[in-house]
Structures are given as C-alpha cells and as structure tokens.
Amino acid sequence: MESLHARYPFFESAREAVDDAAVDLGELVARGDAPAVDRAVERVTAALTEGDVGAPRRRTRTELLSYPVARVLVSLVDEPAVTRTYAQAEAATAVERIRADVTEHADLSYGSGGEVSLSGLLSEFGLDDAVEPVPGEDAYRVGVTAYLRLSSNLDGDAWRLNRRELADGEVPVERDELLVLLRQAIEDRVADGLPLSVPDAIADALTDAVGRVEEVLADIDVAVDIDRVVPELFPPCMHALLERARDDEELPAHSWFSLCSFCAAIGMDAEDVLELLDVAEGEDPVLAQRVRYGLERVAGERGVEYPLPSCETMDAYGDCVNKDDLCADVQHPLSYYEARVESAGD
Ligand code: SF4
C-alpha cells in the first residue's frame, strides 16, 4: 500500500493494492478495526456536512481501507441523496489534491516527489485518447463523446455544446474546465456499483457506525428531494417561525437559520422567501438583505453550512411548537414536509 493509494483510493491500483494485501473487509470490521471504521464514518459525515471527506489519517493503511468501508456504510444507509453527496465529496477532495499534486512531466507514480501527472490521470479514466493538449496554451481539446458523457450533469449554459466551438469532433476546454470534467469522472467511479450488496455479518458489525452516520443525517436535508413549494403543507414549526418573522420579531440566529435552511432545502430563493413573508419588492431592504445573507450562510460554499436541525434539536431550541399528529411519526421537519407533499400529490 502506497501513499498514492491512500490519497486516491478510487484508483484501480488502489483497489488492487487492497486485493493484494488480502484484506478481508468482513474480518476487518468484525474485529472492530476502529481506525479504519472511524475514518470511514468521518469520510461519510464530512461529505454530508462539509462537502469534502475530511482530513486524511497519517497511516496509509487506515486511510486506504477507510474508503471501501465508507462505500459499505453508504450502501447500508441506502439513500440515493447520500450516495450522490458522498461521491461528489470524494470527487471534490480528489480534485483539490490533483491541483496540489499534478506536475507536467511525472507519470502516475506517487513516489518521494509526490508527483501525479495529468496524462496519468487521463489514462486512469480511459480519457488519454480523448483529450489533447493545445500546443502553447493552457487548454485542451476533448473528444465530443467524452465531453458529452462528462458534462451532461454539469450546471450552467457554458457547458452546453452549442456554446462551444466544436471542430473536428473535438471541444475546446481550459485547464480548470478539464479538472471539472475529471471531477465528474471521479464521481462516476466512486458511485459506480453503489449501493453494494452487503453480507449480513458485515452489516451487523457496522451497526454502530451506520448509526453514527444516521445521527448526522437526521440533522441534514440531503435525504429529501422536494421540488415543490406549498406553504400550506409546511410543518407547524416553520409556520410558527414565519408568523413570528411576519410580525417583525427579530428571530434568534438559530431560529432564523433554521427557517432559511428549510426554505433553501426546498428550492426557494430570496424573492420566494420575501414573498412568503408578505414583503413586496423594495419594501424592506434590511429584511431583504437579511434573507439573502441567511440563504447564503446556510448553503455555504462547499456544502451545507447550517443544516436544518432535526425535530429533537428544534425542540431543544424551543422551536418545535404546535405539533400535530404527523409530528409523532417524523424526526425531521423536512421529512414532515416531504410526507405532506407526497400525500397531497396522491
Ligand atoms: S415535530 Fe418536527 S416537524 Fe413537527 S413541529 Fe416539531 S420540529 Fe416541526
């Protein structure tokens, strides 16, 4: 096991290194290999809360083995949004490392010089024939098939093919854009095969670890995929916070961020929130600014900075009020909303 494998555990050579070391995942978790399992929990929880996979452990073995264990954990949690968020975080971390590690001339070895080359990375993902550097420029030409495969899920019109100067079946990209395409290739590889089918013995041995992930998950909105805004279906706690805000009460920071986090999680922007607060455009610039700041704060730059608290935490804040029958069945305000939206759509 080399440092390269710990730093890029999704590489084919890293998987082979684990195979060569004859590490039996079942034995590893069954004997409670605490460092690797702990690090695996951290990989997944940091993905959910920070958008990356946390700080690496010093020991190569711990760091490398935590990756397959993390994939098992994600499989046991078995929420598509968690799988997607985890794969995105692994890819985001990898690209940061690539930025730091890549040199122009090294091959894909990670020796004493710590050098990883761009050509080696392209080869790792089968892209070496699809990507050509543009001589004399910090730019590349990407074969259109590879480009479409890797850009199809990327946000922004700039990625649309009709915005590119396609020539001879190749699409021009800048170096940073090539890294974004590589990030997508990494994300696809991490997500490939998930969720895994996990033998019962391994699932049993990881019960505590899965519980630790689910605890964090209960405070985060990633498990919910709602794209409808129906204020009358909001949970009682959010109705109450909205009412207080409409009455010009300055909510405590935790309550305000909970409200903003809920609104952001269901896809509302600042204009939507102001409308919900019965504030016409330009009528209250101070509140408009507060709303914008709240929404930016909860989103953060690299993930969920202020996740919407679970019902338990809302209760501890004193914000769980006017509970109704459905409240007895949910642990999170977003789960409440999701259930109401689903049953209203029936
Ligand atoms: S139980 Fe949950 S959803 Fe219901 S009011 Fe309390 S915090 Fe909101």
Residues whose N, C-alpha, C, O or C-beta is under 5 A from the ligand:
A	BS01	SF4	P235 P236 C237 C311 M314 C320 V321 K323 C327 H332 P333 Y336
